[in-house]
Amino acid sequence: MSRVLTGPQKAALKNLASGRESSWGLSGRSAFGGHTRTMLSLYQGGLIDKNYEITQAGRNAIQAPKGL
């Protein structure tokens, strides 16, 4: 997945990388509804696996670029 991540995608990946549930910090039905699509896009992009665990590609995607 070479495109830029959205805010919700970054938040979900950072939560997973920190050992929390991907939905940690969300509140409200609308946020949880949108989270379903966020997780699907991360899975389709290979950033999480079928068990909702972050992949190495997902970890790489949330790393700060070198030199910054």
RAWO-V867572 format. One record per residue. N is the residue number from 1. RES is the residue in one letter. SS is DSSP state (alpha for helix, beta for strand, coil for the rest). D_CENTER is the distance of its C-alpha to the mean C-alpha in Angstrom with 1 decimal. Layout:
BEGIN
n=N res=RES ss=SS d_center=D_CENTER
n=N res=RES ss=SS d_center=D_CENTER
END
This chain:
BEGIN
n=1 res=M ss=coil d_center=12.0
n=2 res=S ss=coil d_center=14.1
n=3 res=R ss=coil d_center=13.3
n=4 res=V ss=coil d_center=12.0
n=5 res=L ss=coil d_center=8.5
n=6 res=T ss=coil d_center=9.0
n=7 res=G ss=alpha d_center=8.9
n=8 res=P ss=alpha d_center=7.0
n=9 res=Q ss=alpha d_center=4.0
n=10 res=K ss=alpha d_center=5.0
n=11 res=A ss=alpha d_center=5.9
n=12 res=A ss=alpha d_center=3.5
n=13 res=L ss=alpha d_center=3.0
n=14 res=K ss=alpha d_center=6.5
n=15 res=N ss=alpha d_center=7.5
n=16 res=L ss=alpha d_center=7.2
n=17 res=A ss=alpha d_center=8.9
n=18 res=S ss=coil d_center=11.4
n=19 res=G ss=coil d_center=12.3
n=20 res=R ss=coil d_center=11.5
n=21 res=E ss=coil d_center=10.4
n=22 res=S ss=coil d_center=7.0
n=23 res=S ss=coil d_center=9.4
n=24 res=W ss=coil d_center=11.3
n=25 res=G ss=coil d_center=13.1
n=26 res=L ss=coil d_center=13.2
n=27 res=S ss=coil d_center=16.7
n=28 res=G ss=coil d_center=18.6
n=29 res=R ss=alpha d_center=18.7
n=30 res=S ss=alpha d_center=17.5
n=31 res=A ss=alpha d_center=14.2
n=32 res=F ss=alpha d_center=13.6
n=33 res=G ss=alpha d_center=14.9
n=34 res=G ss=alpha d_center=12.5
n=35 res=H ss=alpha d_center=9.5
n=36 res=T ss=alpha d_center=11.1
n=37 res=R ss=alpha d_center=10.9
n=38 res=T ss=alpha d_center=7.3
n=39 res=M ss=alpha d_center=6.7
n=40 res=L ss=alpha d_center=9.7
n=41 res=S ss=alpha d_center=8.8
n=42 res=L ss=alpha d_center=6.0
n=43 res=Y ss=alpha d_center=8.9
n=44 res=Q ss=alpha d_center=11.5
n=45 res=G ss=coil d_center=10.3
n=46 res=G ss=coil d_center=10.5
n=47 res=L ss=coil d_center=7.2
n=48 res=I ss=beta d_center=7.4
n=49 res=D ss=coil d_center=11.0
n=50 res=K ss=coil d_center=13.1
n=51 res=N ss=coil d_center=13.1
n=52 res=Y ss=coil d_center=9.4
n=53 res=E ss=coil d_center=9.6
n=54 res=I ss=beta d_center=7.7
n=55 res=T ss=coil d_center=10.1
n=56 res=Q ss=alpha d_center=12.1
n=57 res=A ss=alpha d_center=10.9
n=58 res=G ss=alpha d_center=7.2
n=59 res=R ss=alpha d_center=9.3
n=60 res=N ss=alpha d_center=11.5
n=61 res=A ss=alpha d_center=9.2
n=62 res=I ss=alpha d_center=8.6
n=63 res=Q ss=coil d_center=12.3
n=64 res=A ss=coil d_center=14.9
n=65 res=P ss=coil d_center=17.3
n=66 res=K ss=coil d_center=20.5
n=67 res=G ss=coil d_center=23.4
n=68 res=L ss=coil d_center=21.8
END
